[in-house]
Amino acid sequence: MHKKQFASLLLFLSVVMSIPLTVQAATITSCTLDKDIYVPGQTGYVAVAIYNDEDNKIRVAELTATIDYYYTDGTVYVQKFFTNASLPTEIQQGLSGTFYIPFSLPTNVAPGYTKLTVEVKTDEWNPQVERWITSDHPTNQPRLYVESPYKQQYEAQADTNKSLTNMTYLFATTTTLFAAVAALLAFLYKRTRPLPQP
């Protein structure tokens, strides 16, 4: 091997060694919504538990939830929500941290299931170089269900109709019972009338 080739190889290796490698530092262990069912215009939050599975401390640099909406007119809209925690926040090795991402739904969001993508960007502390190294970006996708606002109106109307139907049956039964009692009393009254005296 010539000196120029050897020098080129050493230069290449030193450049490759100086590039920080992305490491796996965090895992999203749970990602839950505060409700099972939402209605248009409602607010909520996502609770995200992040576990540090590395030998060094990590820090959460960014935590977001992105929702792909469909409006009732069919328009697609993407909105990103950020955690309400002060970032960056460190998590020691072997421990977890729980964070919350508040969100609000538009009033004209289409009903049904929609995709919610939660992503955390983390850095890992490297004690050899004494600096933070960009780490992985674990994601999770809980399903968010938006119920039609007309369902509540329909259920309220159905309950009202059921109550009216029950009241009608009760009134008809009571009327029939009173008519039967009146007929029985009239029959007994005629039957037990005293005979006129001569």
Buried (B, 14 or more C-beta within 10 A) or exposed (E): EEEEEEEEEEEEEEEEEEEBEEBEBBBBBEBEBEEEEBBBEBEBBBBBBBBBEBEBBBBBBEBBBBBEBBBEEEEEEEEEBEBEBEEBBBBEBEEBBEBEBBBEBBEBBBBEEBEBBBBBBBBBBEEEEEEBBBBBEBEBEBEBEBBBBEEEEEEEEEEEEEEEEEEEEEEEEEEEEEEEEEEEEEEEEEEEEEEEEE
